[in-house]
Amino acid sequence: MFLPALLLFAAPPSTEDLESALKRFADLVSTVESQAADPVNTQQAVYDGAIPGMLRTLDPHSIFFDPNQNEQLKQMENSERKGFGTVVSVLPGRVTVLQALPGTPSSKAGLQPGDDIVAVNGVELARLQFDQIVGFLGESHQHRAQLIVRRPGNARPLQFVLDPELLDSPSVDRAFLLQSGIGYVRVTGFDPQTGKQLHDAIERLGGDQLKGLVLDLRDNPGGVVQAALEAASFFLKPGQKLLSVKGRSIQEQSVDVPKTATHYSFPLAVLVNGKSASASEILTGALQDHDRAVVIGEPSFGKGLVQNVFQLHGSTALALTTAFYYTPSGRSIQKPLASGHLEIEKQAEQFKTDSGRSVTGGGGIQPDIVMPPEAITRLRAALDASGIITSFATEYIQKNQPKEDFEVTPALLEDFQVYAGQRSIQPSVGEWAQERGWVQSRLKQEIFNQSLGVAKGDEVEEQRDPAVRAAIERLIARL
């Protein structure tokens, strides 16, 4: 259906110029090997010098893999994701458990929301910087880990031993109703199961009966292109163009929605940002060009390369850019590089959607409504960096059992203000009044994180998200 295998078989050049260049290179290597003052490791000189040097004249995405790197690549492709099933809040020098997912090693061992992880395998986390903690925790997920934990209300530290297990990490990780008839689905990447997961999520929310859907592709780095095209076919009519592929050594190819596809007709809003790339841009571009969705957020990353990995002699391999992806209107998804190495055909600045509406080319997807993230105020930064919202939530749920209809009351908000003041966070009356709504929402989110699970906390976060609110307004306006 999608990318034909013909892309793998571009005809190799066999000109006299190439033969002459290869002979000169062989003469150069032979001379260096026999005449250089110091002994030369020929393989290292070619693998680490000549070949990478040549590829740098093409683009930064074409990469040569020596035998060791090629073997690591194969192992990564065949590896399975392991972990402990713990969702944590990471602050400098502090890691707090927000949720121990049911059935996972962390849940079986007895970790609880609100637990502070003091040390892992004898390494005190308080001694590490934020980035060091993130990297260290990621590495520790692959092996048995011994945790020292401080639990609120317990004088003695607790010790846990966790063995990692294979975890199922769906690419469609959030799906809920923002309000009556308006659904929200977040897609974090594209893998072979994404299409089914997306369809199932939409059906759980109401399917054809939905009045609108917010599709969140922010921070989605892409993945399997076919999965993105399958997702696009859920919203577009059979026969509509999804993308085209153009390259120097291949014939232009296009991909359409299958004739047998069935599609949803409810209004659609797509959220993107600067980390939305590759397959997520293919999906967004197709929906925008066919006037199927309003795109809200920030300009996307701009990565629209067709790459293939060629296995070479000597257990080496080459990941090579062979072509470029274009949206249905003809826009190149690939953003030109400052170095100008990627020669993308010169494009007009403006392209037309199906309805004749102008959309901007030049790489990436430009939103219909530009919506940058909210600015981080001084009070927000202080509260998040100190971790006192999480600490307050931990103490609150030790004495209370919040349910899904829980709301932060004015009295609880005042209790938190006193709690913050006792910990040297004392904003002015104006600052507090300005951020009162945000603090109220963050408190509810953290209390839900630890009592009902991070998925429920995310629902609270999305409800206050400016881009999500803008999407809801546009969807309602189309009803």
N, C-alpha and C positions, 0 to 999 in steps of 0.2 A: 504493500500500500504506500509506503513512504519512501525512504531514501534508497534508490536502487543500488545494487551491489556494483554497478558499472563504475561508480566513483572510485573503486579500488584499482581500476585497471587503466589508468591513463598511460598512453604509449610513451615509453622511455625515449629520450633523444638519442640519435646515433650519428650525429654530424661529425665532420672532420675536425671542427673547432673543439668539440668535446674530447676527441681522441688526442688532439695536440695538447690540450690543457692538462689532461691526465698524464701524458708523457713528461711534460715539464715538471709536474708535481712529483712524479716518481724520481726524476733526475735530482730535484731539490732535496728530497728526503735521503736519497742515496749519498749525495754530497755531504749533507749535514751529519749523517751517521758515520761517515768515514773520516771527515776532516775536522769536525768540531773539537775545541780544546778539551772539553769534558765529555765523558761517555753520554750518549743520548738514548733514553728509553723511547724507542720509535713508537711503540703502541701508545704510550702516554702522550707523546707529542701530537699524535694524530687524533686520539680520542678527546684529549683535554684542550688541544690548541687548534689544529687545522679545521676539524669538523665543526666545533662550536663557532669558530670564527666565520666560517662560510654561512652558517645558519643565521648568524646575527645580521647578515646583509639581507635576509628575507623578512623575518618578523620575529618578535619575542616569544611567540607561541609554538614555533617549530623547534623540537628538542631531540637530541640524539641521546640514546641510552646505551651505555657500555654494558658488557655482560652482567656485572653485578647489579647495576641499576635496572636492567631489563628483567632480571629475576625478581627484584623487589617489586617492580610494577606488576608482574604476574601474580605475586603473592597478595598484593593489595587488592587486585581484581577478584581474587578468589577468597579473600578474608571475610569473616563474619564479625558483626559488631557485638562486642561483649561489654558488660558493665554490671553495676550493682543496683540500678533502678532507683537511684536517689536524686531528687531534684533539690538543688541547694541555692542559697543566696551567697554570693561571694563578694566580700568586702576586703580591703587591705588588712591582712592579718587575721581575718575572721571568716569562717564558713559555717553557715547555719542551715540545718535541714528544714526544707519547706514541705517535702512530701516523700514518703517511702512508698513507691508504687506497689500495688497489691501483687503478691506472688513472686516478687523479686528478692534477690539476696538481702537487700537492706531491710525489707519488710519482715522476712523470715528471721533475721537476726535480732529484730526488735528496735531498730532505729525509729525515732519518733519526731514529728514536727516540733521545731523549737530547740532540738539538740544542737549544741555547738561542737563541731569537730575540732578538737584541739591539736591533734597530731595524727599523721598517717605514716606508718612504718618507721616510727621513731623520729620523724621530721616534724618539728614544731611549726605550724602554719603561721603563727604570729611573727616569725622571723622572715617570712617571705613577702615580696611585693605582690601586687595584684596579678600581674602577668605571670609571675613565677608560680603562683597558686593555681591558676587556670591550667598551665602546662603540666604541672606536677599531678594534679588531679586526673587529667586526661591520661597520663602515662600509667598511673596507679590502677586504672580500671582494667588493665590487661592482665593483672596478676593478683594473687591473694594479697589482701591488705589488712593490716592491723590498725584499728582506729581507737584513739583515746577520745572520749566524748564527755562533755560537761552538760549534764541535764539539769534544767531549772528545778530547784527544790531538793536536789541531791547534793550532799556535801562531798561525796567521794566521786572522782571521775570514773566513768564506765569504760570497759574495754570490749571491743567487738572484733571478730575475725570474719571477713567477707571473702567469698570466692566468686569471681565473675562468672556470669552466665550469658548465653546468647539472648539478646533482647530484640523484640520486635519494635522497630521505630518507624511508624507510618509516616509517609510524606504528607498526607492530609491529616494534620494533627489537631485541628480545631474546627468544630462545626456547631453552631448554635443560632438561636433566633435573637436578633438585636431588638426587635419589637414584633408585634403581631404581623406575620406574613413577610417580614424582611429577614433573610438569612445571612449568615456570615460563615465563610469557609476560608481557612488558611492553608496554603500549599507551600511547604518548605523546600521542596525539590521535586524532581521528576525521575521516577524509576519505573520499571515495568508494571508495578501495581498501582501507580498513581491514578490512571484513568478509572479503574474500578473503584478505588477508594473515593475519588471525587464524586462519581455517579451515586455510590451508596450514601455518601454524606448528604447530597442534595435530596435524595429520596427520603432520608430520615427527617429532613427539615420540612418536607411537604411536596417535593417534586414539582409537577406542573401547577400545583395550587399556590406556590409562592408568588407573592406580589413583587418581589425583587431579591437580588442576591448581591452581596459584596464579596468579591473574590480577592483575597489578600495575597499578593505575590511579592510583597516587600521582603528583602533579604533572601530571596530565592535565587540561588546561583545557577540554576538550570539543571542539566542532567540529560536524560534520554529524550532526544528530540521527538521520537515517535510518540512518547507519552504526552508531550505538550500538544501535538497535532491531534491526538485522540481526544484530549480535553477540549480543544477548540471545536471539534466536530459535535460536541454536546450542545453548542450554542449557535452554530451556523447551519445554513441550509445545504442540503446535498448538492454537490457540484460547485460550490463556491471555492475559490482559490484560497489555499492556506499559506503557501510560500513558494518561492522559486529558488533554484540553486544555479549559480553561474561561476564558472572557473575557466582558466586559460586552456586547460587540456581536456575539458569535458563539454559535452553538449548541454545547453541550458535545459534544465528539467523543472517541472512544476508539480506540486502536490495539491490535490483538491479534496474536499470533503467527500467521503464515499457516497455513492448513490443510495446505499441502503441505510444510511445514518438517520437516526431520529434525533430531534433537537428540542431543547426547552425554548420557550418564547418569552419568559418573564424578563423585565428590565434588568440590566447588569451593570455593575460598577467594578472596575479593576483598580487595585492600589499597587503602585510601584515606587521604588526609590533607587538610589544610586547603586545598590547591591543586587538589584534585579537584573539578571543577566541570561544570555544564551537562550535556552529553551523557554524561559519565562518571557523573554522579549519576543520570541516567535509567536507565542500564544497571544500576548497583548497586542502586537502589531496587527495580527489577523483580525482580532475583534474590533480594533480601532478603525482599520481601513474599510471594514464592511459596516461601519456605523452601528455595530452591535452593542458596544459598551462605552461608557464614559470612563476615561482614564484619569485618575487622580493621584497626586503625589509629587515626586521629584523625577527629573530625567533619569532614565535607566542607564545601566553600565555601558552598553554598546559593544557587545561581544557576539558577532555573527559569523563565526568561522566554521567551515567544514573541515574537520581534521581526521586523518586516518593514521593508524599505527602500522608501519610496514616492518615486518620481521626481516632482518638482513643477515649476512653471513657472520659467522663467529659469535652467534648468540647475542648479537646487537640488534637494536631496533631504532626506528625513526618515526616520531610523531610529526607529521607534515601537514601544513595548511594547503588544501587542494582546491578550495572554492569558498564562496561567500553565500550567506543567506539573505534573501530579500523579501520584504513584506508583499502582500498582494498588490499594493499600489506601485511597487517598484523601489521602495526605499531600502537602502542598505542598512542592515542592523549593525554591522561593524563600524565602529567609530574610527576614522583615520588617526593614525598615530602621529605624534609630533615629529618622529624621525622620518615619516613618509615612506617607510619600507613597504608597507602594504599598499599596493597600487590598486585601489578600488576605482572603478570607472567613475568619472566626474558626474556628479548628480546635481539636478536642479534643487534649489532650496525648498520648494513647495511641491507637494504631491496632492492628489485629489482622492478623497474617499468615494464610496459608491454614490453618495448623495451630492458630490461635488464640493464637499467641505475641504478646506486646505489643511494639510498636515505637514509638519516640518521634517525634512530629511537630514542627511549628514551624519547618521549614526545614532544608535540608541532610539528609544521611544520617548517622545516629548509628551508630557501629560496634557490633557485637555484643560484640566484645572491644576495649576501649580500649588502645592500645599506643602511647604517645608515643615520640619518637626518644630514643635513648640520650643521656645527658648527656655533654657534651664536657669531659673532665678536663683538668687543667693540662698534663699530659704530652702528651696527644693534640693539644691546641691548639699546643703548642710545636713538635712534630714536623711537623705539617701546615703551619704558618706558615713554618717555616724551609726547607721543601722538601728536607730532607736524605734523606727516604725515597726520593724520586725520584732524587736525585743518587747515592745508594748503589746503587740499581737500575741506573742508567746505567753506573756503573763495573763492576758485577758482570757484566752481559751483554757487556761488551767482552772479558771473559776467559772467559766461559762461554756455552754454548748450551742454555738450559733447555728441557725438553720438557714435555708436558702432565702427566706424572706427577711434576713437580718439587715438592718440599716444602722449606720453610725448616727447616734442621737446627738443633739447639742450637748447633753451632759457628758457623754463619752468623749466628745471633742474637747470639752473643757478639761476633763481628766488628762487627756493626752497633752494639752498645752502646759499643764502643771508638770507632767512627767518630763517633757522636753526642757522646761525651765530648770528643773532640778539637775539636768545634765548639761547646763550652760548653753542651751539654745533658747535665746530670748529675743525673738523678733519684735520689731516695732508693731504698734497697733495697726498701722497701715499695711505692713507686710503680711501680718496674720489675716487681716480682712481680705486682702487680695488673693491669698492662697488658701483660704478656708475650704473652698470647694474641692481643690486638688488634694489637700490633706485628708479631707473626709473620704474621698474616693480611694486614696492610697491605703488608708487604714482598713477600709472594707476589703480591699484586694488582699492585703497581707493576712487579715483574719481568715478570709476564705482560703488562701493558699495553705494555711496550716490546719484548718478545720475541715474543709470540704474538698481540698485538692487544688493543684495549680491551674487545672483547666477552668474551674469556677473563678479563680482569681483573674485569669486572663479575660474572662467575659467582662469583668468590672473594668479592666484596663482598656479594652476596646471600646467600651461605652463612652469613655471620656476622650478617646483619641480624636483629634480634630479632623483627620482625613476620613475616618469612619463616619463621623457626624456629617461631614460634607457629602459623603456618598449616600447616606440615608436621605438627606434633603433632596438630592438629585433624583433618587429613585422614587420618592414620594411625589415629586413634581411631575413624573411621567405617568402616574397612575390615572 
